[in-house]
Amino acid sequence: MPAIYLIDVTNRDGVQTARLGLSKLEKTMLNIYLNEMGVFQSEFGFPTTRHETNYIEANLELAEIGVLTPIRLEGWIRAIVEDVEATFQIIPNINHLNLSISTSDQMINGKFQGRKNRDDILKDMTTAVTAARAHGAESIGANAEDASRTDLNYLVEFGQAAKEHGADRIRYCDTLGYDNPFTIYETARTLAEKAEIPVELHCHNDLGMAVANSIAGAMGVIDGGQDAYINTTVNGVGERAGNADLIAVILAIKKSKEFASTYELAGSIDLSKAWKIARFASYAFGVPIPINQPGVGANAFAHESGIHADGVLKDPENYELYDYEELGRGDSDLVETGREICTGEYGGISGFSHIMGKMDIPVKWQTREKANEILELVRYSNVESQKPLVEDQLVFIAKYPGIAKKLLTLSPLE
């Protein structure tokens, strides 16, 4: 029976959001949290973008030592041979890639300005896929940008060609959020049936339907006999109106009417990590979680009106589809209101040791030299993110100072 796999793209599409961004340490922490949650794959960066090189290598090193496992780390590049060659020259040990190219007539004409036609698009994509496979890529996705505005027959041809040249799946990109649940179901099913290849759903939220479209598209793919892959971002962050929210997608799969009994979510998702990852992403991006966000919004479990309050006190299932504890909520937030010692880019060893001493750090502070080494990395991390580090970040730096140093090291080209 085909199943649904989750591929989170926060560290690729999410960080492309205008006015937003993440430090390399923050991106790494998101990968760690996604792995803890049980997400199948993270689209973790851009192999051909030079300032990503040390970050990508550091995360692949974390995978090698078992910190980032079993999650798969996949890079995004353009579906052209030049990007494939550059990728394996810069990051020779990368294993998973998504190769992207525009497929709609609108974008072929509007972006390439007559320099390419449909045949050129197929040639670029298939040649790139072949090259990636020749370099030893373990998995390859061929991305059809603006698929929802692409002629369906041509889209099927794109999928068939991708499969013939070694792609593992194609990505159906609803780049402008143009689809609705009915159109994407039919298109995804036809694509799965005729191209006979797994389909990845990448839905944007321009019309407010990204989650619904992702779910409906996955249904179509599975009904068409293939595995479905849903792209998500934490808190729905993404270009323009955002992408399909990770937590909302999981809740829809697990809790919506009759869905879970018919369609299988692959792997083991730990929903209790939802609150933690949502709060961290909110803090790292500097974007508050919407009050009405499913599962993790401030009002997701708030009841005020008499009928609702009475009903939920008698039996929570009267007005709640799921329990807040399932999402890792329920603990009190403690805020210092008296003396508080913070660690920042100008912090000293005494304040830093005080803070680390309050935490369960699995590191022996045997020498002042060692403490100063960790403090210096913490200072640089604060410089990069321009905000105080959370406890998990401090623990990470203390446990993996060498990897932390790599994450903080940028090497501009001369």
Order of alpha helices (4+ residues) and beta strands (2+ residues): beta-alpha-beta-alpha-beta-alpha-beta-alpha-alpha-beta-alpha-beta-alpha-beta-alpha-beta-alpha-beta-alpha-alpha-alpha-alpha-alpha-alpha
